[in-house]
Amino acid sequence: MRSDLNKIIESSRGIERINLDDHLLSERKIFLEGDIRSENCTDIIKALMLMDGQADKEITLYINSPGGDCESGLAL
């Protein structure tokens, strides 16, 4: 995902621009893009564990991957 994408929100502090990736994470949405590797699966597992401990709301995982490392995929 492009890191230069932003979302404009209105808050108690006025109008703010936040990074789209940060906004999606705050809405409990995670994206797996590209090959499944140990590095990106570890980051996703950490995010899932953090979100799971915060609330009992649904977490959505979007996968756009051609495949990759089987062990990493099984860990996820």
All heavy atoms as a GROMACS GRO file, in nm:
protein
  590
    1MET      N    1   0.085  -0.117   0.000
    1MET     CA    2   0.000   0.000   0.000
    1MET      C    3   0.089   0.123   0.000
    1MET      O    4   0.193   0.126   0.065
    1MET     CB    5  -0.091  -0.002   0.123
    1MET     CG    6  -0.192   0.109   0.122
    1MET     SD    7  -0.305   0.106   0.262
    1MET     CE    8  -0.410  -0.027   0.214
    2ARG      N    9   0.048   0.224  -0.072
    2ARG     CA   10   0.126   0.347  -0.078
    2ARG      C   11   0.117   0.420   0.056
    2ARG      O   12   0.010   0.441   0.109
    2ARG     CB   13   0.075   0.436  -0.189
    2ARG     CG   14   0.100   0.379  -0.325
    2ARG     CD   15   0.045   0.463  -0.436
    2ARG     NE   16   0.033   0.603  -0.400
    2ARG     CZ   17  -0.038   0.689  -0.468
    2ARG    NH1   18  -0.105   0.649  -0.573
    2ARG    NH2   19  -0.047   0.815  -0.432
    3SER      N   20   0.232   0.457   0.109
    3SER     CA   21   0.233   0.522   0.241
    3SER      C   22   0.201   0.671   0.233
    3SER      O   23   0.187   0.736   0.335
    3SER     CB   24   0.370   0.503   0.306
    3SER     OG   25   0.469   0.561   0.226
    4ASP      N   26   0.187   0.727   0.112
    4ASP     CA   27   0.157   0.869   0.100
    4ASP      C   28   0.007   0.897   0.093
    4ASP      O   29  -0.034   1.011   0.077
    4ASP     CB   30   0.229   0.929  -0.021
    4ASP     CG   31   0.186   0.865  -0.152
    4ASP    OD1   32   0.133   0.753  -0.149
    4ASP    OD2   33   0.209   0.926  -0.257
    5LEU      N   34  -0.076   0.795   0.105
    5LEU     CA   35  -0.220   0.814   0.104
    5LEU      C   36  -0.266   0.861   0.242
    5LEU      O   37  -0.225   0.807   0.343
    5LEU     CB   38  -0.293   0.685   0.066
    5LEU     CG   39  -0.267   0.634  -0.075
    5LEU    CD1   40  -0.336   0.500  -0.095
    5LEU    CD2   41  -0.316   0.733  -0.178
    6ASN      N   42  -0.353   0.961   0.243
    6ASN     CA   43  -0.400   1.018   0.368
    6ASN      C   44  -0.551   1.027   0.368
    6ASN      O   45  -0.614   1.029   0.263
    6ASN     CB   46  -0.342   1.158   0.390
    6ASN     CG   47  -0.193   1.154   0.409
    6ASN    OD1   48  -0.145   1.094   0.502
    6ASN    ND2   49  -0.120   1.217   0.320
    7LYS      N   50  -0.608   1.035   0.486
    7LYS     CA   51  -0.751   1.055   0.502
    7LYS      C   52  -0.769   1.181   0.585
    7LYS      O   53  -0.698   1.203   0.683
    7LYS     CB   54  -0.813   0.935   0.573
    7LYS     CG   55  -0.961   0.953   0.599
    7LYS     CD   56  -1.020   0.832   0.668
    7LYS     CE   57  -1.157   0.866   0.717
    7LYS     NZ   58  -1.263   0.807   0.645
    8ILE      N   59  -0.865   1.262   0.546
    8ILE     CA   60  -0.896   1.384   0.620
    8ILE      C   61  -1.011   1.353   0.715
    8ILE      O   62  -1.113   1.300   0.674
    8ILE     CB   63  -0.938   1.497   0.523
    8ILE    CG1   64  -0.833   1.519   0.414
    8ILE    CG2   65  -0.968   1.625   0.600
    8ILE    CD1   66  -0.702   1.569   0.462
    9ILE      N   67  -0.991   1.384   0.843
    9ILE     CA   68  -1.097   1.363   0.942
    9ILE      C   69  -1.117   1.491   1.021
    9ILE      O   70  -1.027   1.574   1.031
    9ILE     CB   71  -1.066   1.246   1.038
    9ILE    CG1   72  -0.939   1.273   1.119
    9ILE    CG2   73  -1.056   1.115   0.964
    9ILE    CD1   74  -0.919   1.178   1.234
   10GLU      N   75  -1.235   1.503   1.077
   10GLU     CA   76  -1.264   1.616   1.164
   10GLU      C   77  -1.270   1.564   1.306
   10GLU      O   78  -1.343   1.468   1.335
   10GLU     CB   79  -1.396   1.682   1.125
   10GLU     CG   80  -1.420   1.812   1.195
   10GLU     CD   81  -1.540   1.886   1.140
   10GLU    OE1   82  -1.581   1.857   1.027
   10GLU    OE2   83  -1.590   1.973   1.213
   11SER      N   84  -1.193   1.622   1.394
   11SER     CA   85  -1.189   1.579   1.534
   11SER      C   86  -1.206   1.699   1.625
   11SER      O   87  -1.226   1.812   1.578
   11SER     CB   88  -1.056   1.509   1.563
   11SER     OG   89  -0.951   1.602   1.564
   12SER      N   90  -1.196   1.676   1.753
   12SER     CA   91  -1.208   1.786   1.849
   12SER      C   92  -1.093   1.887   1.835
   12SER      O   93  -1.105   2.000   1.879
   12SER     CB   94  -1.212   1.730   1.991
   12SER     OG   95  -1.094   1.658   2.018
   13ARG      N   96  -0.986   1.844   1.772
   13ARG     CA   97  -0.872   1.934   1.749
   13ARG      C   98  -0.880   2.005   1.615
   13ARG      O   99  -0.787   2.072   1.576
   13ARG     CB  100  -0.742   1.855   1.757
   13ARG     CG  101  -0.716   1.800   1.895
   13ARG     CD  102  -0.587   1.725   1.897
   13ARG     NE  103  -0.607   1.599   1.824
   13ARG     CZ  104  -0.526   1.496   1.831
   13ARG    NH1  105  -0.417   1.503   1.900
   13ARG    NH2  106  -0.552   1.386   1.764
   14GLY      N  107  -0.990   1.985   1.543
   14GLY     CA  108  -1.006   2.047   1.411
   14GLY      C  109  -0.992   1.943   1.302
   14GLY      O  110  -1.011   1.825   1.323
   15ILE      N  111  -0.957   1.988   1.186
   15ILE     CA  112  -0.939   1.898   1.072
   15ILE      C  113  -0.798   1.843   1.075
   15ILE      O  114  -0.701   1.917   1.088
   15ILE     CB  115  -0.968   1.970   0.940
   15ILE    CG1  116  -1.116   2.012   0.937
   15ILE    CG2  117  -0.935   1.883   0.822
   15ILE    CD1  118  -1.156   2.089   0.814
   16GLU      N  119  -0.788   1.710   1.064
   16GLU     CA  120  -0.658   1.643   1.069
   16GLU      C  121  -0.641   1.554   0.948
   16GLU      O  122  -0.738   1.504   0.893
   16GLU     CB  123  -0.648   1.555   1.194
   16GLU     CG  124  -0.651   1.628   1.324
   16GLU     CD  125  -0.637   1.532   1.440
   16GLU    OE1  126  -0.529   1.472   1.454
   16GLU    OE2  127  -0.735   1.515   1.513
   17ARG      N  128  -0.518   1.534   0.912
   17ARG     CA  129  -0.483   1.440   0.805
   17ARG      C  130  -0.411   1.322   0.870
   17ARG      O  131  -0.311   1.343   0.940
   17ARG     CB  132  -0.392   1.509   0.705
   17ARG     CG  133  -0.352   1.420   0.590
   17ARG     CD  134  -0.267   1.496   0.494
   17ARG     NE  135  -0.352   1.598   0.435
   17ARG     CZ  136  -0.319   1.669   0.330
   17ARG    NH1  137  -0.204   1.653   0.274
   17ARG    NH2  138  -0.402   1.759   0.281
   18ILE      N  139  -0.464   1.202   0.850
   18ILE     CA  140  -0.399   1.084   0.906
   18ILE      C  141  -0.362   0.989   0.794
   18ILE      O  142  -0.428   0.984   0.690
   18ILE     CB  143  -0.487   1.012   1.012
   18ILE    CG1  144  -0.616   0.963   0.952
   18ILE    CG2  145  -0.512   1.101   1.130
   18ILE    CD1  146  -0.693   0.871   1.043
   19ASN      N  147  -0.258   0.912   0.816
   19ASN     CA  148  -0.212   0.813   0.721
   19ASN      C  149  -0.320   0.708   0.703
   19ASN      O  150  -0.378   0.660   0.800
   19ASN     CB  151  -0.082   0.752   0.773
   19ASN     CG  152  -0.025   0.650   0.679
   19ASN    OD1  153  -0.076   0.539   0.672
   19ASN    ND2  154   0.080   0.687   0.609
   20LEU      N  155  -0.348   0.670   0.579
   20LEU     CA  156  -0.454   0.574   0.550
   20LEU      C  157  -0.426   0.439   0.614
   20LEU      O  158  -0.517   0.374   0.666
   20LEU     CB  159  -0.472   0.559   0.399
   20LEU     CG  160  -0.587   0.471   0.353
   20LEU    CD1  161  -0.720   0.522   0.409
   20LEU    CD2  162  -0.591   0.466   0.202
   21ASP      N  163  -0.300   0.395   0.615
   21ASP     CA  164  -0.266   0.268   0.678
   21ASP      C  165  -0.300   0.270   0.827
   21ASP      O  166  -0.355   0.175   0.881
   21ASP     CB  167  -0.117   0.236   0.661
   21ASP     CG  168  -0.080   0.203   0.518
   21ASP    OD1  169  -0.169   0.159   0.442
   21ASP    OD2  170   0.038   0.220   0.483
   22ASP      N  171  -0.267   0.381   0.894
   22ASP     CA  172  -0.299   0.394   1.036
   22ASP      C  173  -0.450   0.394   1.061
   22ASP      O  174  -0.499   0.334   1.155
   22ASP     CB  175  -0.238   0.522   1.094
   22ASP     CG  176  -0.087   0.519   1.093
   22ASP    OD1  177  -0.028   0.409   1.089
   22ASP    OD2  178  -0.026   0.628   1.097
   23HIS      N  179  -0.522   0.460   0.973
   23HIS     CA  180  -0.668   0.466   0.986
   23HIS      C  181  -0.728   0.326   0.970
   23HIS      O  182  -0.815   0.286   1.048
   23HIS     CB  183  -0.727   0.561   0.882
   23HIS     CG  184  -0.876   0.564   0.883
   23HIS    ND1  185  -0.949   0.619   0.986
   23HIS    CD2  186  -0.966   0.514   0.795
   23HIS    CE1  187  -1.078   0.604   0.960
   23HIS    NE2  188  -1.090   0.541   0.844
   24LEU      N  189  -0.682   0.251   0.871
   24LEU     CA  190  -0.735   0.116   0.849
   24LEU      C  191  -0.704   0.025   0.968
   24LEU      O  192  -0.787  -0.055   1.009
   24LEU     CB  193  -0.681   0.058   0.719
   24LEU     CG  194  -0.735   0.124   0.592
   24LEU    CD1  195  -0.657   0.078   0.470
   24LEU    CD2  196  -0.884   0.096   0.576
   25LEU      N  197  -0.584   0.037   1.024
   25LEU     CA  198  -0.551  -0.042   1.142
   25LEU      C  199  -0.640  -0.006   1.260
   25LEU      O  200  -0.682  -0.093   1.336
   25LEU     CB  201  -0.404  -0.025   1.180
   25LEU     CG  202  -0.305  -0.104   1.097
   25LEU    CD1  203  -0.162  -0.066   1.135
   25LEU    CD2  204  -0.326  -0.253   1.112
   26SER      N  205  -0.672   0.122   1.275
   26SER     CA  206  -0.760   0.163   1.384
   26SER      C  207  -0.902   0.108   1.365
   26SER      O  208  -0.976   0.093   1.460
   26SER     CB  209  -0.763   0.315   1.398
   26SER     OG  210  -0.833   0.374   1.291
   27GLU      N  211  -0.938   0.078   1.240
   27GLU     CA  212  -1.068   0.017   1.212
   27GLU      C  213  -1.059  -0.136   1.207
   27GLU      O  214  -1.151  -0.202   1.162
   27GLU     CB  215  -1.123   0.071   1.080
   27GLU     CG  216  -1.162   0.216   1.089
   27GLU     CD  217  -1.248   0.260   0.972
   27GLU    OE1  218  -1.263   0.185   0.875
   27GLU    OE2  219  -1.301   0.372   0.981
   28ARG      N  220  -0.945  -0.190   1.253
   28ARG     CA  221  -0.923  -0.333   1.266
   28ARG      C  222  -0.922  -0.404   1.131
   28ARG      O  223  -0.974  -0.514   1.116
   28ARG     CB  224  -1.024  -0.395   1.362
   28ARG     CG  225  -1.019  -0.328   1.500
   28ARG     CD  226  -1.129  -0.369   1.590
   28ARG     NE  227  -1.125  -0.507   1.630
   28ARG     CZ  228  -1.054  -0.557   1.731
   28ARG    NH1  229  -0.980  -0.478   1.802
   28ARG    NH2  230  -1.058  -0.684   1.760
   29LYS      N  231  -0.860  -0.341   1.032
   29LYS     CA  232  -0.846  -0.398   0.899
   29LYS      C  233  -0.698  -0.413   0.868
   29LYS      O  234  -0.621  -0.317   0.878
   29LYS     CB  235  -0.913  -0.309   0.795
   29LYS     CG  236  -1.063  -0.301   0.817
   29LYS     CD  237  -1.129  -0.210   0.718
   29LYS     CE  238  -1.278  -0.204   0.752
   29LYS     NZ  239  -1.350  -0.111   0.666
   30ILE      N  240  -0.657  -0.535   0.831
   30ILE     CA  241  -0.517  -0.566   0.804
   30ILE      C  242  -0.506  -0.617   0.661
   30ILE      O  243  -0.590  -0.693   0.615
   30ILE     CB  244  -0.465  -0.673   0.902
   30ILE    CG1  245  -0.476  -0.625   1.046
   30ILE    CG2  246  -0.321  -0.712   0.869
   30ILE    CD1  247  -0.439  -0.729   1.148
   31PHE      N  248  -0.399  -0.577   0.592
   31PHE     CA  249  -0.376  -0.618   0.455
   31PHE      C  250  -0.248  -0.700   0.445
   31PHE      O  251  -0.145  -0.661   0.500
   31PHE     CB  252  -0.364  -0.496   0.364
   31PHE     CG  253  -0.494  -0.426   0.342
   31PHE    CD1  254  -0.545  -0.339   0.437
   31PHE    CD2  255  -0.567  -0.448   0.227
   31PHE    CE1  256  -0.665  -0.274   0.418
   31PHE    CE2  257  -0.688  -0.384   0.207
   31PHE     CZ  258  -0.738  -0.297   0.302
   32LEU      N  259  -0.256  -0.813   0.376
   32LEU     CA  260  -0.138  -0.894   0.342
   32LEU      C  261  -0.124  -0.887   0.192
   32LEU      O  262  -0.208  -0.938   0.118
   32LEU     CB  263  -0.156  -1.038   0.388
   32LEU     CG  264  -0.052  -1.139   0.339
   32LEU    CD1  265   0.088  -1.097   0.381
   32LEU    CD2  266  -0.083  -1.277   0.390
   33GLU      N  267  -0.018  -0.820   0.146
   33GLU     CA  268   0.005  -0.803   0.004
   33GLU      C  269   0.140  -0.864  -0.033
   33GLU      O  270   0.234  -0.855   0.044
   33GLU     CB  271   0.007  -0.655  -0.033
   33GLU     CG  272  -0.123  -0.584  -0.005
   33GLU     CD  273  -0.115  -0.436  -0.034
   33GLU    OE1  274  -0.040  -0.367   0.036
   33GLU    OE2  275  -0.184  -0.393  -0.127
   34GLY      N  276   0.147  -0.926  -0.149
   34GLY     CA  277   0.272  -0.983  -0.197
   34GLY      C  278   0.294  -1.123  -0.144
   34GLY      O  279   0.204  -1.188  -0.090
   35ASP      N  280   0.416  -1.169  -0.161
   35ASP     CA  281   0.451  -1.305  -0.118
   35ASP      C  282   0.438  -1.320   0.033
   35ASP      O  283   0.469  -1.228   0.109
   35ASP     CB  284   0.595  -1.338  -0.158
   35ASP     CG  285   0.612  -1.353  -0.308
   35ASP    OD1  286   0.512  -1.380  -0.376
   35ASP    OD2  287   0.727  -1.339  -0.355
   36ILE      N  288   0.394  -1.438   0.074
   36ILE     CA  289   0.386  -1.468   0.217
   36ILE      C  290   0.526  -1.506   0.263
   36ILE      O  291   0.583  -1.605   0.217
   36ILE     CB  292   0.286  -1.581   0.243
   36ILE    CG1  293   0.146  -1.535   0.203
   36ILE    CG2  294   0.291  -1.626   0.387
   36ILE    CD1  295   0.039  -1.640   0.214
   37ARG      N  296   0.582  -1.424   0.351
   37ARG     CA  297   0.717  -1.445   0.404
   37ARG      C  298   0.713  -1.436   0.556
   37ARG      O  299   0.619  -1.382   0.614
   37ARG     CB  300   0.813  -1.339   0.349
   37ARG     CG  301   0.830  -1.338   0.200
   37ARG     CD  302   0.930  -1.231   0.154
   37ARG     NE  303   0.925  -1.107   0.229
   37ARG     CZ  304   0.840  -1.005   0.204
   37ARG    NH1  305   0.751  -1.016   0.109
   37ARG    NH2  306   0.845  -0.896   0.275
   38SER      N  307   0.816  -1.484   0.617
   38SER     CA  308   0.825  -1.481   0.762
   38SER      C  309   0.812  -1.339   0.817
   38SER      O  310   0.743  -1.315   0.916
   38SER     CB  311   0.958  -1.542   0.806
   38SER     OG  312   0.976  -1.531   0.944
   39GLU      N  313   0.875  -1.242   0.749
   39GLU     CA  314   0.877  -1.105   0.799
   39GLU      C  315   0.737  -1.043   0.801
   39GLU      O  316   0.695  -0.987   0.902
   39GLU     CB  317   0.970  -1.016   0.715
   39GLU     CG  318   1.114  -1.058   0.714
   39GLU     CD  319   1.143  -1.170   0.613
   39GLU    OE1  320   1.067  -1.186   0.515
   39GLU    OE2  321   1.240  -1.243   0.635
   40ASN      N  322   0.665  -1.052   0.689
   40ASN     CA  323   0.534  -0.987   0.687
   40ASN      C  324   0.431  -1.064   0.769
   40ASN      O  325   0.343  -1.004   0.828
   40ASN     CB  326   0.486  -0.957   0.544
   40ASN     CG  327   0.471  -1.078   0.455
   40ASN    OD1  328   0.494  -1.191   0.496
   40ASN    ND2  329   0.434  -1.054   0.332
   41CYS      N  330   0.443  -1.197   0.777
   41CYS     CA  331   0.350  -1.273   0.859
   41CYS      C  332   0.371  -1.246   1.008
   41CYS      O  333   0.275  -1.239   1.084
   41CYS     CB  334   0.360  -1.422   0.829
   41CYS     SG  335   0.278  -1.466   0.674
   42THR      N  336   0.495  -1.230   1.048
   42THR     CA  337   0.523  -1.198   1.188
   42THR      C  338   0.461  -1.065   1.226
   42THR      O  339   0.399  -1.052   1.333
   42THR     CB  340   0.675  -1.196   1.214
   42THR    OG1  341   0.728  -1.326   1.185
   42THR    CG2  342   0.706  -1.160   1.358
   43ASP      N  343   0.473  -0.965   1.140
   43ASP     CA  344   0.412  -0.834   1.167
   43ASP      C  345   0.260  -0.845   1.176
   43ASP      O  346   0.197  -0.784   1.262
   43ASP     CB  347   0.450  -0.733   1.059
   43ASP     CG  348   0.596  -0.694   1.064
   43ASP    OD1  349   0.660  -0.716   1.168
   43ASP    OD2  350   0.646  -0.641   0.962
   44ILE      N  351   0.200  -0.924   1.088
   44ILE     CA  352   0.055  -0.940   1.090
   44ILE      C  353   0.009  -1.015   1.214
   44ILE      O  354  -0.090  -0.979   1.277
   44ILE     CB  355   0.007  -1.010   0.961
   44ILE    CG1  356   0.026  -0.914   0.843
   44ILE    CG2  357  -0.138  -1.054   0.973
   44ILE    CD1  358   0.000  -0.976   0.708
   45ILE      N  359   0.082  -1.118   1.254
   45ILE     CA  360   0.048  -1.193   1.374
   45ILE      C  361   0.055  -1.102   1.497
   45ILE      O  362  -0.033  -1.106   1.584
   45ILE     CB  363   0.140  -1.316   1.390
   45ILE    CG1  364   0.106  -1.419   1.282
   45ILE    CG2  365   0.126  -1.378   1.530
   45ILE    CD1  366   0.207  -1.532   1.270
   46LYS      N  367   0.156  -1.017   1.504
   46LYS     CA  368   0.167  -0.923   1.616
   46LYS      C  369   0.048  -0.827   1.619
   46LYS      O  370  -0.009  -0.801   1.725
   46LYS     CB  371   0.298  -0.842   1.606
   46LYS     CG  372   0.421  -0.923   1.636
   46LYS     CD  373   0.544  -0.837   1.615
   46LYS     CE  374   0.673  -0.914   1.632
   46LYS     NZ  375   0.791  -0.830   1.608
   47ALA      N  376   0.010  -0.776   1.502
   47ALA     CA  377  -0.105  -0.684   1.494
   47ALA      C  378  -0.233  -0.756   1.536
   47ALA      O  379  -0.315  -0.700   1.609
   47ALA     CB  380  -0.118  -0.627   1.354
   48LEU      N  381  -0.251  -0.881   1.491
   48LEU     CA  382  -0.369  -0.958   1.528
   48LEU      C  383  -0.375  -0.982   1.679
   48LEU      O  384  -0.481  -0.969   1.741
   48LEU     CB  385  -0.372  -1.092   1.454
   48LEU     CG  386  -0.404  -1.087   1.306
   48LEU    CD1  387  -0.373  -1.222   1.240
   48LEU    CD2  388  -0.549  -1.048   1.284
   49MET      N  389  -0.262  -1.015   1.740
   49MET     CA  390  -0.258  -1.038   1.884
   49MET      C  391  -0.290  -0.911   1.961
   49MET      O  392  -0.363  -0.914   2.060
   49MET     CB  393  -0.121  -1.094   1.924
   49MET     CG  394  -0.097  -1.234   1.873
   49MET     SD  395   0.071  -1.293   1.904
   49MET     CE  396   0.067  -1.314   2.080
   50LEU      N  397  -0.237  -0.798   1.916
   50LEU     CA  398  -0.264  -0.670   1.980
   50LEU      C  399  -0.412  -0.635   1.970
   50LEU      O  400  -0.476  -0.600   2.069
   50LEU     CB  401  -0.179  -0.560   1.917
   50LEU     CG  402  -0.201  -0.419   1.971
   50LEU    CD1  403  -0.155  -0.411   2.116
   50LEU    CD2  404  -0.127  -0.319   1.887
   51MET      N  405  -0.468  -0.648   1.851
   51MET     CA  406  -0.609  -0.616   1.831
   51MET      C  407  -0.701  -0.710   1.909
   51MET      O  408  -0.802  -0.667   1.964
   51MET     CB  409  -0.645  -0.624   1.683
   51MET     CG  410  -0.588  -0.512   1.601
   51MET     SD  411  -0.635  -0.538   1.429
   51MET     CE  412  -0.546  -0.406   1.352
   52ASP      N  413  -0.664  -0.836   1.916
   52ASP     CA  414  -0.746  -0.934   1.987
   52ASP      C  415  -0.754  -0.900   2.136
   52ASP      O  416  -0.858  -0.919   2.199
   52ASP     CB  417  -0.689  -1.074   1.968
   52ASP     CG  418  -0.776  -1.181   2.029
   52ASP    OD1  419  -0.899  -1.179   2.005
   52ASP    OD2  420  -0.722  -1.268   2.100
   53GLY      N  421  -0.646  -0.847   2.192
   53GLY     CA  422  -0.645  -0.812   2.332
   53GLY      C  423  -0.715  -0.681   2.363
   53GLY      O  424  -0.746  -0.652   2.479
   54GLN      N  425  -0.742  -0.600   2.262
   54GLN     CA  426  -0.802  -0.469   2.285
   54GLN      C  427  -0.954  -0.471   2.292
   54GLN      O  428  -1.013  -0.395   2.366
   54GLN     CB  429  -0.760  -0.373   2.175
   54GLN     CG  430  -0.614  -0.334   2.182
   54GLN     CD  431  -0.572  -0.245   2.068
   54GLN    OE1  432  -0.635  -0.244   1.963
   54GLN    NE2  433  -0.464  -0.173   2.086
   55ALA      N  434  -1.019  -0.555   2.213
   55ALA     CA  435  -1.166  -0.554   2.208
   55ALA      C  436  -1.215  -0.685   2.147
   55ALA      O  437  -1.140  -0.758   2.086
   55ALA     CB  438  -1.216  -0.436   2.126
   56ASP      N  439  -1.344  -0.710   2.165
   56ASP     CA  440  -1.404  -0.829   2.108
   56ASP      C  441  -1.472  -0.800   1.975
   56ASP      O  442  -1.567  -0.866   1.937
   56ASP     CB  443  -1.507  -0.888   2.206
   56ASP     CG  444  -1.440  -0.957   2.323
   56ASP    OD1  445  -1.325  -1.002   2.307
   56ASP    OD2  446  -1.501  -0.965   2.430
   57LYS      N  447  -1.424  -0.700   1.904
   57LYS     CA  448  -1.479  -0.666   1.773
   57LYS      C  449  -1.413  -0.751   1.665
   57LYS      O  450  -1.304  -0.803   1.683
   57LYS     CB  451  -1.455  -0.518   1.741
   57LYS     CG  452  -1.530  -0.422   1.827
   57LYS     CD  453  -1.506  -0.284   1.770
   57LYS     CE  454  -1.527  -0.174   1.867
   57LYS     NZ  455  -1.487  -0.045   1.812
   58GLU      N  456  -1.480  -0.757   1.550
   58GLU     CA  457  -1.430  -0.834   1.437
   58GLU      C  458  -1.304  -0.770   1.379
   58GLU      O  459  -1.292  -0.648   1.370
   58GLU     CB  460  -1.539  -0.837   1.330
   58GLU     CG  461  -1.503  -0.915   1.207
   58GLU     CD  462  -1.618  -0.918   1.109
   58GLU    OE1  463  -1.718  -0.984   1.137
   58GLU    OE2  464  -1.605  -0.852   1.004
   59ILE      N  465  -1.208  -0.855   1.340
   59ILE     CA  466  -1.087  -0.812   1.271
   59ILE      C  467  -1.096  -0.866   1.129
   59ILE      O  468  -1.129  -0.983   1.108
   59ILE     CB  469  -0.960  -0.868   1.340
   59ILE    CG1  470  -0.950  -0.820   1.484
   59ILE    CG2  471  -0.835  -0.830   1.260
   59ILE    CD1  472  -0.843  -0.891   1.565
   60THR      N  473  -1.069  -0.780   1.031
   60THR     CA  474  -1.077  -0.822   0.891
   60THR      C  475  -0.936  -0.829   0.833
   60THR      O  476  -0.859  -0.735   0.846
   60THR     CB  477  -1.161  -0.722   0.810
   60THR    OG1  478  -1.289  -0.706   0.872
   60THR    CG2  479  -1.181  -0.770   0.668
   61LEU      N  480  -0.904  -0.943   0.771
   61LEU     CA  481  -0.775  -0.963   0.706
   61LEU      C  482  -0.798  -0.977   0.557
   61LEU      O  483  -0.870  -1.067   0.513
   61LEU     CB  484  -0.705  -1.087   0.762
   61LEU     CG  485  -0.575  -1.131   0.696
   61LEU    CD1  486  -0.469  -1.023   0.707
   61LEU    CD2  487  -0.526  -1.261   0.757
   62TYR      N  488  -0.741  -0.886   0.479
   62TYR     CA  489  -0.751  -0.890   0.334
   62TYR      C  490  -0.620  -0.948   0.279
   62TYR      O  491  -0.513  -0.900   0.313
   62TYR     CB  492  -0.770  -0.749   0.277
   62TYR     CG  493  -0.900  -0.685   0.320
   62TYR    CD1  494  -0.905  -0.604   0.433
   62TYR    CD2  495  -1.016  -0.705   0.248
   62TYR    CE1  496  -1.023  -0.545   0.474
   62TYR    CE2  497  -1.135  -0.647   0.288
   62TYR     CZ  498  -1.138  -0.567   0.400
   62TYR     OH  499  -1.255  -0.509   0.439
   63ILE      N  500  -0.633  -1.052   0.196
   63ILE     CA  501  -0.515  -1.120   0.143
   63ILE      C  502  -0.510  -1.103  -0.009
   63ILE      O  503  -0.605  -1.138  -0.078
   63ILE     CB  504  -0.515  -1.270   0.180
   63ILE    CG1  505  -0.519  -1.286   0.331
   63ILE    CG2  506  -0.393  -1.339   0.119
   63ILE    CD1  507  -0.538  -1.429   0.377
   64ASN      N  508  -0.399  -1.050  -0.057
   64ASN     CA  509  -0.373  -1.037  -0.200
   64ASN      C  510  -0.232  -1.090  -0.222
   64ASN      O  511  -0.135  -1.016  -0.216
   64ASN     CB  512  -0.385  -0.891  -0.244
   64ASN     CG  513  -0.360  -0.875  -0.393
   64ASN    OD1  514  -0.361  -0.971  -0.468
   64ASN    ND2  515  -0.337  -0.751  -0.434
   65SER      N  516  -0.221  -1.222  -0.240
   65SER     CA  517  -0.092  -1.285  -0.245
   65SER      C  518  -0.089  -1.399  -0.347
   65SER      O  519  -0.185  -1.476  -0.356
   65SER     CB  520  -0.056  -1.342  -0.106
   65SER     OG  521   0.061  -1.417  -0.112
   66PRO      N  522   0.022  -1.412  -0.420
   66PRO     CA  523   0.035  -1.524  -0.512
   66PRO      C  524   0.080  -1.652  -0.442
   66PRO      O  525   0.088  -1.757  -0.502
   66PRO     CB  526   0.142  -1.476  -0.612
   66PRO     CG  527   0.228  -1.386  -0.530
   66PRO     CD  528   0.132  -1.317  -0.434
   67GLY      N  529   0.111  -1.644  -0.315
   67GLY     CA  530   0.161  -1.760  -0.241
   67GLY      C  531   0.288  -1.723  -0.167
   67GLY      O  532   0.312  -1.607  -0.137
   68GLY      N  533   0.367  -1.823  -0.137
   68GLY     CA  534   0.493  -1.796  -0.068
   68GLY      C  535   0.533  -1.911   0.020
   68GLY      O  536   0.510  -2.027  -0.011
   69ASP      N  537   0.588  -1.878   0.135
   69ASP     CA  538   0.642  -1.974   0.230
   69ASP      C  539   0.528  -2.044   0.305
   69ASP      O  540   0.449  -1.979   0.374
   69ASP     CB  541   0.735  -1.900   0.328
   69ASP     CG  542   0.796  -1.991   0.430
   69ASP    OD1  543   0.834  -2.104   0.394
   69ASP    OD2  544   0.809  -1.948   0.546
   70CYS      N  545   0.520  -2.175   0.292
   70CYS     CA  546   0.411  -2.253   0.351
   70CYS      C  547   0.408  -2.241   0.504
   70CYS      O  548   0.302  -2.222   0.564
   70CYS     CB  549   0.424  -2.398   0.309
   70CYS     SG  550   0.290  -2.503   0.369
   71GLU      N  551   0.524  -2.252   0.568
   71GLU     CA  552   0.529  -2.245   0.714
   71GLU      C  553   0.478  -2.111   0.767
   71GLU      O  554   0.407  -2.105   0.866
   71GLU     CB  555   0.671  -2.273   0.766
   71GLU     CG  556   0.716  -2.414   0.750
   71GLU     CD  557   0.771  -2.444   0.610
   71GLU    OE1  558   0.798  -2.349   0.533
   71GLU    OE2  559   0.787  -2.562   0.578
   72SER      N  560   0.514  -2.003   0.699
   72SER     CA  561   0.468  -1.871   0.741
   72SER      C  562   0.317  -1.858   0.725
   72SER      O  563   0.248  -1.802   0.810
   72SER     CB  564   0.539  -1.762   0.661
   72SER     OG  565   0.676  -1.764   0.686
   73GLY      N  566   0.265  -1.911   0.615
   73GLY     CA  567   0.121  -1.908   0.593
   73GLY      C  568   0.047  -1.989   0.697
   73GLY      O  569  -0.060  -1.946   0.744
   74LEU      N  570   0.101  -2.102   0.736
   74LEU     CA  571   0.037  -2.184   0.840
   74LEU      C  572   0.041  -2.115   0.976
   74LEU      O  573  -0.054  -2.125   1.054
   74LEU     CB  574   0.103  -2.322   0.848
   74LEU     CG  575   0.080  -2.414   0.730
   74LEU    CD1  576   0.166  -2.539   0.742
   74LEU    CD2  577  -0.066  -2.451   0.717
   75ALA      N  578   0.148  -2.043   1.004
   75ALA     CA  579   0.158  -1.969   1.129
   75ALA      C  580   0.051  -1.862   1.136
   75ALA      O  581  -0.010  -1.838   1.241
   75ALA     CB  582   0.296  -1.906   1.144
   76LEU      N  583   0.026  -1.801   1.022
   76LEU     CA  584  -0.076  -1.696   1.016
   76LEU      C  585  -0.213  -1.756   1.034
   76LEU      O  586  -0.297  -1.708   1.103
   76LEU     CB  587  -0.067  -1.622   0.884
   76LEU     CG  588  -0.156  -1.502   0.864
   76LEU    CD1  589  -0.130  -1.396   0.971
   76LEU    CD2  590  -0.136  -1.444   0.727
   0.00000   0.00000   0.00000
